[in-house]
Amino acid sequence: MADIMLHLKQITGLVLTIIAIVILVLSYNAYITSYHKTISTSNFTFLFSGIFWDLVGILISAVLIAIGLILAYPKGARWLANRNRTS
């Protein structure tokens, strides 16, 4: 039973990481689309909106990648957190 839970955590972590990557791609796409709208219309509202959604996507993706790393590879996440400690 414990083996099934371990695999379920790893699969959940990988799914969260994949979702985070998709969110990163979509937020970058929103930024590029708004950039091209700004170039064609000279309206900077599109650019600021694109930058906002890009930053929101980066923030959400960072949280999801951190959670996914902790679930999928807890030893690696622990090593990553403790890599600069000299005790």
Backbone hydrogen bonds, N-H to C=O, Kabsch-Sander energy under -0.5 kcal/mol:
donor,donor_aa,acceptor,acceptor_aa,energy
5,M,1,M,-1.8
6,L,2,A,-2.1
7,H,3,D,-2.1
8,L,4,I,-2.2
9,K,5,M,-2.3
10,Q,6,L,-2.1
11,I,7,H,-2.5
12,T,8,L,-2.4
13,G,9,K,-2.5
14,L,10,Q,-2.2
15,V,11,I,-2.4
16,L,12,T,-2.4
17,T,13,G,-2.0
18,I,14,L,-2.3
19,I,15,V,-2.5
20,A,16,L,-2.1
21,I,17,T,-2.0
22,V,18,I,-2.2
23,I,19,I,-2.3
24,L,20,A,-2.2
25,V,21,I,-2.2
26,L,22,V,-2.5
27,S,23,I,-2.5
28,Y,24,L,-2.2
29,N,25,V,-2.2
30,A,26,L,-2.1
31,Y,27,S,-2.0
32,I,28,Y,-2.6
33,T,29,N,-2.5
34,S,30,A,-2.2
35,Y,31,Y,-2.4
36,H,32,I,-2.3
37,K,33,T,-2.0
38,T,34,S,-2.2
39,I,35,Y,-2.3
40,S,36,H,-2.2
41,T,37,K,-2.0
42,S,38,T,-2.4
44,F,42,S,-0.7
46,F,43,N,-1.0
47,L,43,N,-0.6
48,F,44,F,-2.3
49,S,45,T,-2.0
50,G,46,F,-2.3
51,I,47,L,-2.5
52,F,48,F,-2.2
53,W,49,S,-2.4
54,D,50,G,-2.0
55,L,51,I,-2.4
56,V,52,F,-2.4
57,G,53,W,-2.2
58,I,54,D,-2.1
59,L,55,L,-2.3
60,I,56,V,-2.5
61,S,57,G,-2.3
62,A,58,I,-2.2
63,V,59,L,-1.8
64,L,60,I,-2.4
65,I,61,S,-2.7
66,A,62,A,-2.0
67,I,63,V,-2.4
68,G,64,L,-2.7
69,L,65,I,-2.5
70,I,66,A,-2.1
71,L,67,I,-2.3
72,A,68,G,-2.9
73,Y,69,L,-2.4
77,A,73,Y,-2.1
78,R,74,P,-2.3
79,W,75,K,-2.3
80,L,76,G,-2.5
81,A,77,A,-2.0
82,N,78,R,-1.7
83,R,79,W,-0.5
83,R,80,L,-0.6
85,R,82,N,-1.2
